[in-house]
């Protein structure tokens, strides 16, 4: 055997040994264990609530439902709330904790240094551009008006990355024929400077997208675009590199419109998790009360592989009163809280809300 052949065989052997060493990390499955926490103290629950967590509380604020129990296609009236519910301990019960300045929902929210920030959204009077800072002090909310959004906006998505609060997408008016490609941000250490306009999201304007802090970069996933008011379900995905320029990442295998947002980024596995969402397959069917509910799949994006995978686990929590079916919410937020990810309330079928609160913890096998 000549020296060249021996060198090639040795090189192949070394590659095999290295790949064997790396194999467990590459194929490790991420397990998520789910449980239900105490439900929010409203028998119906809310969609479009502002969800966040501070050092003291997990908060569910505002949102809308159909309190008379009549579905919208049967003439039910959608009603917005200004109620704030708070949970201090995952073994405890929710309490009522004051009110938002006005009834509102379907806007942007974050928390920073134990203050809560709420922007935009909608109510029965239309879409909003107002921005508020809420501080819990002396057993009440102190409310401060902040610089308004550049224009009124609802059905947008938001996430905080460091001190930068991003708001993306959405629609200006309830009957807007198209969705927005906007990307705005506010430095919460320099509030007086107001809103900075970032480069617009590539692709089509979108609402109901999923956003995330992907290890320090803004990630925007999916959503729906509008053409003359008609929805198109999107699967494209983008990342804002260095907070300045957009790059496209691989498309999702299906749309995850209105999935709980922000998505969950796990630093240990360098993976992004998207829970459920609406893939649009049933959007054009007039199912009404026969709608089976939204997806319970968990999609993961592996930043190292630059690939999407269907996670081995699905969301398997179900409510006994729901006949043993799994009901995963859309049009709700998420919060990293008490060592896990929380999916509170939301819409489980068109027009139907839930007071359930899901809490998941991650385990890398």
C-alpha positions as CSV (number, residue, x, y, z in Angstrom):
1,X,0.0,0.0,0.0
2,X,1.6,3.3,-1.0
3,X,1.9,6.3,1.3
4,X,-0.8,8.4,-0.5
5,X,-3.4,5.7,0.0
6,X,-2.4,5.3,3.6
7,X,-2.7,9.1,4.2
8,X,-6.2,9.1,2.6
9,X,-7.3,6.2,4.8
10,X,-5.9,7.9,7.9
11,X,-7.7,11.1,7.0
12,X,-11.0,9.3,6.5
13,X,-10.5,7.5,9.9
14,X,-9.9,10.9,11.6
15,X,-13.0,12.3,10.1
16,X,-15.0,9.3,11.2
17,X,-13.8,9.7,14.8
18,X,-14.6,13.4,14.8
19,X,-18.1,12.8,13.4
20,X,-18.7,10.1,16.0
21,X,-17.6,12.5,18.7
22,X,-20.0,15.2,17.4
23,X,-22.9,12.8,16.7
24,X,-24.6,12.9,20.2
25,X,-24.7,16.7,20.2
26,X,-26.1,16.8,16.6
27,X,-28.8,14.3,17.1
28,X,-29.8,15.1,20.7
29,X,-33.5,15.6,21.0
30,X,-35.0,18.5,22.9
31,X,-37.8,17.4,25.2
32,X,-40.3,19.8,26.6
33,X,-42.4,18.8,29.5
34,X,-45.8,20.6,29.8
35,X,-48.1,21.3,32.7
36,X,-51.0,23.6,33.3
37,X,-50.8,26.4,35.8
38,X,-53.8,27.9,37.5
39,X,-56.1,29.4,34.8
40,X,-56.6,33.1,34.6
41,X,-59.7,34.3,36.6
42,X,-62.0,34.7,33.6
43,X,-64.1,31.8,32.4
44,X,-63.6,32.6,28.7
45,X,-60.1,33.9,28.5
46,X,-58.8,36.4,26.0
47,X,-57.1,36.6,22.6
48,X,-54.6,39.4,21.8
49,X,-53.7,40.0,25.4
50,X,-50.4,41.7,26.3
51,X,-48.2,39.0,27.9
52,X,-45.0,39.7,29.8
53,X,-43.2,39.0,33.0
54,X,-41.4,41.3,35.5
55,X,-39.3,40.5,38.6
56,X,-42.5,40.3,40.6
57,X,-45.3,39.0,38.3
58,X,-46.3,37.1,35.2
59,X,-48.9,39.4,33.6
60,X,-51.9,38.9,31.3
61,X,-53.2,42.3,30.3
62,X,-56.1,43.4,28.1
63,X,-57.2,41.4,25.0
64,X,-60.7,40.6,23.7
65,X,-63.3,38.0,23.7
66,X,-67.0,37.4,23.1
67,X,-68.4,37.6,26.6
68,X,-72.0,36.7,25.6
69,X,-70.7,33.4,24.4
70,X,-72.1,34.0,20.9
71,X,-69.7,33.2,18.1
72,X,-68.8,36.1,15.7
73,X,-70.5,34.4,12.7
74,X,-73.7,34.2,14.8
75,X,-73.6,37.9,15.6
76,X,-71.5,37.8,18.8
77,X,-70.0,41.1,19.7
78,X,-66.2,41.3,20.3
79,X,-65.4,43.2,23.5
80,X,-62.0,44.5,24.6
81,X,-60.9,44.6,28.2
82,X,-58.5,46.7,30.3
83,X,-58.1,44.0,33.1
84,X,-54.7,43.0,34.3
85,X,-54.1,39.6,35.9
86,X,-51.0,38.7,37.7
87,X,-49.3,35.5,39.0
88,X,-46.5,35.6,41.5
89,X,-45.8,31.9,41.9
90,X,-46.4,29.0,39.5
91,X,-48.1,27.0,42.3
92,X,-50.3,30.0,43.2
93,X,-53.5,31.5,41.8
94,X,-53.9,34.6,39.6
95,X,-55.0,37.9,41.1
96,X,-56.6,41.0,39.6
97,X,-54.0,43.7,39.6
98,X,-55.5,47.0,38.4
99,X,-56.2,48.0,34.8
100,X,-54.6,49.2,31.6
101,X,-55.3,52.9,30.8
102,X,-57.9,51.8,28.2
103,X,-59.4,48.6,26.9
104,X,-57.0,47.3,24.3
105,X,-55.4,44.3,22.7
106,X,-53.4,42.9,19.8
107,X,-50.5,45.2,20.2
108,X,-46.9,45.1,21.4
109,X,-45.5,44.6,24.9
110,X,-42.3,44.0,26.8
111,X,-40.8,44.6,30.2
112,X,-37.4,46.1,31.1
113,X,-35.8,46.8,34.5
114,X,-39.1,45.8,36.1
115,X,-41.2,48.3,34.1
116,X,-43.9,47.2,31.6
117,X,-44.2,48.8,28.2
118,X,-47.4,48.5,26.0
119,X,-47.8,49.9,22.5
120,X,-50.4,50.1,19.9
121,X,-53.1,47.5,19.4
122,X,-56.8,48.0,18.9
123,X,-60.1,48.4,20.6
124,X,-63.7,49.0,19.6
125,X,-62.8,52.6,18.4
126,X,-60.1,51.4,16.0
127,X,-56.3,50.9,16.0
128,X,-54.0,52.7,18.4
129,X,-50.7,54.5,18.3
130,X,-50.4,55.2,22.1
131,X,-47.5,53.9,24.1
132,X,-47.5,53.5,27.9
133,X,-45.0,52.7,30.6
134,X,-46.4,50.9,33.7
135,X,-44.5,50.8,36.9
136,X,-45.9,48.8,39.9
137,X,-45.2,51.1,42.9
138,X,-46.9,51.5,46.3
139,X,-49.5,48.9,45.4
140,X,-50.7,50.5,42.2
141,X,-49.7,51.1,38.6
142,X,-48.0,54.4,37.8
143,X,-48.7,55.1,34.2
144,X,-46.6,57.3,32.0
145,X,-47.3,58.3,28.4
146,X,-44.3,57.6,26.1
147,X,-43.7,58.8,22.5
148,X,-46.4,57.4,20.3
149,X,-45.8,55.0,17.4
150,X,-45.2,56.6,14.0
151,X,-48.8,55.6,13.2
152,X,-51.5,53.4,14.6
153,X,-50.8,49.7,14.4
154,X,-52.4,46.4,15.5
155,X,-51.8,42.7,14.8
156,X,-48.1,43.4,15.0
157,X,-45.3,41.4,16.8
158,X,-42.7,42.6,19.2
159,X,-39.6,41.4,21.2
160,X,-37.0,43.0,23.3
161,X,-33.3,42.3,22.6
162,X,-31.1,43.8,25.3
163,X,-32.5,47.3,25.7
164,X,-33.9,47.5,22.2
165,X,-37.6,47.0,21.9
166,X,-38.6,45.9,18.3
167,X,-42.1,46.1,16.8
168,X,-42.6,44.6,13.3
169,X,-45.4,44.1,10.8
170,X,-49.1,44.6,11.5
171,X,-51.9,46.6,9.9
172,X,-52.9,50.3,10.2
173,X,-56.7,49.9,10.1
174,X,-59.2,47.1,10.8
175,X,-60.0,47.1,7.1
176,X,-56.5,47.7,5.7
177,X,-56.2,46.0,2.3
178,X,-52.4,45.3,2.8
179,X,-50.2,44.6,5.8
180,X,-47.1,46.5,6.8
181,X,-43.4,45.7,6.4
182,X,-42.4,48.1,9.1
183,X,-39.7,47.6,11.7
184,X,-39.4,50.1,14.5
185,X,-37.4,50.0,17.7
186,X,-37.0,52.0,20.8
187,X,-33.9,52.0,23.1
188,X,-35.5,51.7,26.5
189,X,-32.4,53.3,28.1
190,X,-33.1,56.4,25.8
191,X,-36.8,56.6,25.7
192,X,-36.8,60.4,25.1
193,X,-35.3,59.7,21.6
194,X,-38.5,57.9,20.6
195,X,-38.9,55.4,17.8
196,X,-36.2,54.6,15.3
197,X,-37.3,53.4,11.9
198,X,-35.3,50.3,10.9
199,X,-34.9,48.8,7.4
200,X,-38.3,47.2,6.4
201,X,-38.8,43.5,6.5
202,X,-38.0,41.9,3.1
203,X,-40.7,40.1,1.3
204,X,-44.4,40.9,1.6
205,X,-45.9,43.0,4.3
206,X,-47.1,40.8,7.1
207,X,-49.2,40.6,10.2
208,X,-49.5,37.9,12.9
209,X,-45.8,37.0,12.4
210,X,-43.7,35.3,15.0
211,X,-40.6,37.1,16.3
212,X,-37.7,36.1,18.5
213,X,-34.4,37.1,20.1
214,X,-32.2,34.6,18.2
215,X,-29.2,34.9,20.4
216,X,-29.0,38.7,20.1
217,X,-30.5,39.1,16.6
218,X,-34.1,39.9,15.7
219,X,-35.8,36.9,13.9
220,X,-39.1,37.4,12.0
221,X,-41.0,34.3,10.9
222,X,-44.1,33.6,8.8
223,X,-47.3,35.5,9.3
224,X,-49.9,36.5,6.8
225,X,-49.9,39.0,4.0
226,X,-52.9,40.8,2.6
227,X,-53.9,41.5,-1.0
228,X,-57.1,43.4,-1.2
229,X,-57.9,42.1,2.3
230,X,-57.4,38.5,1.4
231,X,-54.9,36.5,3.5
232,X,-51.9,34.7,2.1
233,X,-50.1,32.5,4.6
234,X,-46.3,33.0,4.6
235,X,-43.4,30.6,5.3
236,X,-40.4,32.9,4.7
237,X,-38.1,33.9,7.6
238,X,-35.5,36.6,8.1
239,X,-32.8,37.7,10.6
240,X,-31.6,41.2,11.3
241,X,-27.8,41.0,11.4
242,X,-26.0,43.4,13.7
243,X,-29.4,45.3,14.1
244,X,-28.8,46.8,10.7
245,X,-29.3,44.5,7.7
246,X,-31.7,41.7,6.9
247,X,-30.7,38.2,5.8
248,X,-33.1,35.5,4.6
249,X,-32.9,32.2,6.4
250,X,-34.4,28.9,5.2
251,X,-38.2,28.9,4.9
252,X,-40.3,27.2,7.4
253,X,-41.9,23.9,6.3
254,X,-45.4,25.4,6.9
255,X,-46.9,28.7,8.0
256,X,-47.0,29.4,11.8
257,X,-49.1,32.5,11.6
258,X,-50.3,33.8,14.9
259,X,-48.3,31.3,16.9
260,X,-47.5,32.3,20.5
261,X,-44.8,35.0,20.2
262,X,-41.9,35.6,20.8
263,X,-40.7,32.2,20.0
264,X,-38.4,30.5,22.5
265,X,-34.6,30.6,22.0
266,X,-32.7,28.0,24.0
267,X,-29.0,29.1,24.3
268,X,-27.7,25.7,25.4
269,X,-28.9,23.9,22.3
270,X,-28.8,27.0,20.0
271,X,-32.3,26.2,18.8
272,X,-35.4,28.3,18.3
273,X,-38.8,26.8,19.2
274,X,-42.1,27.8,17.6
275,X,-45.3,26.4,19.3
276,X,-48.3,25.6,17.1
277,X,-49.7,28.3,14.9
278,X,-52.1,28.5,11.9
279,X,-50.8,27.0,8.7
280,X,-53.8,28.2,6.7
281,X,-55.0,24.8,5.5
282,X,-58.4,25.3,6.9
283,X,-58.6,29.1,6.3
284,X,-61.0,28.9,3.3
285,X,-63.3,26.3,4.8
286,X,-66.4,27.5,6.6
287,X,-66.1,25.1,9.6
288,X,-67.4,27.4,12.3
289,X,-67.9,25.2,15.4
290,X,-66.5,22.1,13.7
291,X,-63.0,23.6,13.4
292,X,-60.6,21.1,15.0
293,X,-58.3,23.6,16.6
294,X,-54.8,24.8,15.7
295,X,-51.5,22.9,15.3
296,X,-49.9,21.3,18.4
297,X,-46.6,20.8,16.5
298,X,-43.4,22.3,17.8
299,X,-41.0,23.5,15.1
300,X,-37.3,23.9,15.9
301,X,-34.7,25.9,14.0
302,X,-31.2,24.8,14.5
303,X,-28.9,27.8,14.0
304,X,-25.8,25.6,13.5
305,X,-27.4,23.4,10.8
306,X,-29.5,26.3,9.4
307,X,-32.4,23.8,9.2
308,X,-36.0,23.5,10.4
309,X,-37.1,20.3,12.1
310,X,-40.4,19.0,13.6
311,X,-39.5,18.5,17.2
312,X,-40.0,14.9,18.5
313,X,-42.5,16.2,21.1
314,X,-45.8,17.9,20.5
315,X,-47.8,20.0,23.0
316,X,-49.7,17.3,24.7
317,X,-51.5,19.1,27.5
318,X,-55.3,18.8,27.2
319,X,-58.2,20.0,29.3
320,X,-60.7,17.4,30.5
321,X,-63.6,19.6,29.8
322,X,-62.4,19.8,26.2
323,X,-63.1,16.1,25.7
324,X,-59.5,15.1,25.9
325,X,-58.4,17.1,22.8
326,X,-55.3,19.2,22.8
327,X,-56.1,22.9,22.5
328,X,-53.0,25.0,21.6
329,X,-53.6,28.7,21.6
330,X,-52.8,31.3,18.9
331,X,-53.0,35.1,19.1
332,X,-51.3,35.1,22.4
333,X,-47.9,36.0,23.8
334,X,-45.2,34.0,25.6
335,X,-43.0,34.8,28.6
336,X,-39.8,33.2,29.9
337,X,-40.8,32.8,33.6
338,X,-40.1,30.6,36.5
339,X,-37.6,28.6,34.6
340,X,-39.8,27.7,31.7
341,X,-41.9,29.1,28.8
342,X,-45.5,30.2,29.5
343,X,-48.3,30.2,26.9
344,X,-51.3,31.9,28.7
345,X,-54.9,32.1,27.4
346,X,-55.3,32.9,23.7
347,X,-57.6,31.6,20.9
348,X,-58.0,27.8,20.6
349,X,-60.5,27.8,17.7
350,X,-61.9,30.7,15.7
351,X,-63.8,32.9,18.0
352,X,-63.1,30.6,21.0
353,X,-60.8,31.6,23.8
354,X,-59.4,29.7,26.8
355,X,-58.4,30.7,30.3
356,X,-55.8,27.8,30.4
357,X,-52.1,28.6,31.1
358,X,-49.5,26.2,29.7
359,X,-46.0,26.1,31.2
360,X,-43.2,24.1,29.6
361,X,-39.6,23.2,30.7
362,X,-36.9,22.1,28.4
363,X,-34.6,19.1,28.7
364,X,-31.8,18.1,26.2
365,X,-31.4,14.3,26.0
